[in-house]
Amino acid sequence: MGTLLEIKNIETYYDLIYAIRGASLSVEEGSITAILGNNGAGKSTILKTVMGLIEDQPDKGTIEFMGKHINGLDTDKIVRMGITLVPEGREVFEELTIRENLFMGAYTRNDKKRIDEDFDL
């Protein structure tokens, strides 16, 4: 098993506000990783930076997924690589079940058998 996600010393700004300074973390294959901190500590900003949701960020540092540099990639390309973000308590389809919402995250995939296998884990 190897490293899935490697974040090294990223710095992210919102206009002139320094939101993240020197954040680093590794996510190993088969592991469960949590980012903990107070409100305003930068947890969501780290995730948005990884997903490419904040334009031209990170300003410094590197983000690698499965050994590939993903800094500056468009969000749709990052999603197609296999990284997704499930927001807390909103931006989901309320009329769908949890499973159906998760299947929505597989909309870019065309390997139904593998999708089914992934859900059976």
N, C-alpha and C positions, 0 to 999 in steps of 0.2 A: 504494500500500500504506500502511496506517496502523498505529496502535498497537492491539494486541489486548488486552494486559493492562497496567495501570498501577497500581503499588503506590507509595503516597506516605507516607513517615514513619510506618509502622505500628508500634505498640507492643502486645505481647502478653504476658500474664501467665499463669502456672500458679499459682493461688492467690496467694501473696505473692511468688512468684519472678518477676522481670523477665526473660523469655526473649528477647524481641526489643525493641530500642530504636532507633527511627528508621530502620527498613529501607525502602529505596526501590529500585524497579527498573522497567524498561519492557521489554515483549516486543513486538517489531515483527512484523507479519504477514510470513510467509515466512522468518523468522529462526530460528536455533537459539540458545537461551539456557540457560546453566548457572549454577547457584548452587554455589559452591565454599567450603569452609571446614573447619576441624577438627571433630572430634567434639564435640558440645555447642555448636556455634557458632550454631545456630538454623535450619539449612537446612530440616529437616523441619517445624519449627514455622511457618516462613513458608508452606510448602505447605499445611499443615493449616489455617492461618489463612485462606488464600485459599479453601480448600474449605469453610469453615464448620464444620470438625470440632472446633473448640475453642469451647465455649459462651461467648457474649457477648464474642467477640474479633474483631477487634482492639479494644483499649481506646481507642486513638487512631489517627489516620491514616485513609487512604481506600484502597479497592480498587475499580478500575473494570475491567470487561470489555466491550470493544467500545463504550466510551463510557457504559456503564451502571453506576451505583453498585451494588455487590453486598455491601457490609458488612451483616452481620446477616441475610442470606438463609439459608434452610435449605439444607443440602447437596444435597438432591434437586433444588431449583430451580437451583442452581449447575451441577449435572451436566446438567440439561436445557438449559441455555444453551450447553453445549459444553465445559466444563472438567472434566477428569478427573485422577485421581491414580493412578499405577501404582506400588504399593509395591515396594521393593527386596527381592527374594528370598523373599517370603512373601505370603500372602493372595491367591494366584492358584490356579487349579485345576490341580493338578499333572498330572492325567490328560488335560488338553487341550493342544493345540499352542499355540505363541505366537500364531498367527493366530486360533485359536478363542478364546483368552483376550481378545485385542483386540476380537473381535466381541462378546464379552460386554459390553464398554464401550459398545456401541451399542444396548443393549437399550431405551433410552428413545426411540429414533428409529424412525420408520415410513416412511422414504424409502429402501427397499432399493437402488434404482438409485444414489442419491447415496452410500450407504454403500459400495457396490462401487467407485464412482469414487474415493472417498477412499482405499480400500485399494490402488488401482492407481497412486497417486502415486509 
